[in-house]
Amino acid sequence: MTAQTQVYLYNQRQLVVLLERSPDGAQRSYEKVYSKDLIISRGVDNLLEFSFINQNQKPVNISGKVITCRILNADGTGILIQKTLTPVLPVTGLSSLSLTKDDIENINTQYCYYSLEIPVDTFDYPVFVDSQGGARGIIRIVNSVLPSFVPSKVVTIPSHVPPLSSGQPVTYYSSYINTAEAPVLSLQVTFENFTGNIQLQGSTLGDFSLWYPLAAPVSYTAETITDGFNVQGYHPFVRMMIVNSGTYPVIPNTSFLQGDVVEILAR
């Protein structure tokens, strides 16, 4: 018998409650007993559905209503996404929120909140989305479908004078890299006709008063290549020491060894 894996395809549908009196005029106060977290997956399109009911647990006709959904950051101080819901079956209170992968491409994985606002008569009312009668629900942005893309950062190389014709090396340092969010740091270094050596250095002090070597220096002779380096371990700050010992030619109009490090990328 062939091994099988069962998978599920379903719509995320959330039941939400409007502050609307029941048709018989009874003063009921209905709260949802169970409220699940919603999930948004980065890298793909997402569809969330919302079913609107009243205090009597009956569907609410939302035809013609412009319902706004806001996704807020974890501390509720900023709006990450704001979109209008799309009616699906408005007479029965069903609408949806459609998010493309581009909508969330630049939002990091995190726990955050969502809220819904619906106009009733001349007022805008909140929608109760959790089991405590609150107007904010929990929504999680995750990397469940595609891996998270981590863009490379450009490490600054300061301006510096070239080595003297006598061959006296010139030493300079790249800008530092904060590795607080990167337990494994990768560097890509581009050399152009470079002669000299480089060494990765680390520091645990925020004032950068003490740097220590992370590995032995790596030497190059007239190299035009792209090389890679990995840094592991606890080193909150990392920089690159560059010792350029390339020389100008003694005889004019001949090939020369003078070169440099032209780019450093970190991720």
Secondary structure, DSSP 8 states (H G I E B T S, - for coil): -----------EEEEEE-S---TT--------S----EEEETTS-EEEEEEEE-TTS-B---TT---EEEEE-TTSSSEEEEEE-EEEEGGGTEEEEEE-TTTTTTS-SEEEEEEEEEEETTEEEE-B-STTS-S-EEEEEE-SSS------EE----------TT---EEEE---EE-TT-SEEEEEEEEESEEEEEEEEEE--TT----EESS--EEEEEE--EEEEEEESS-SEEEEEEEE-----SSTTS-----EEEEEEE-
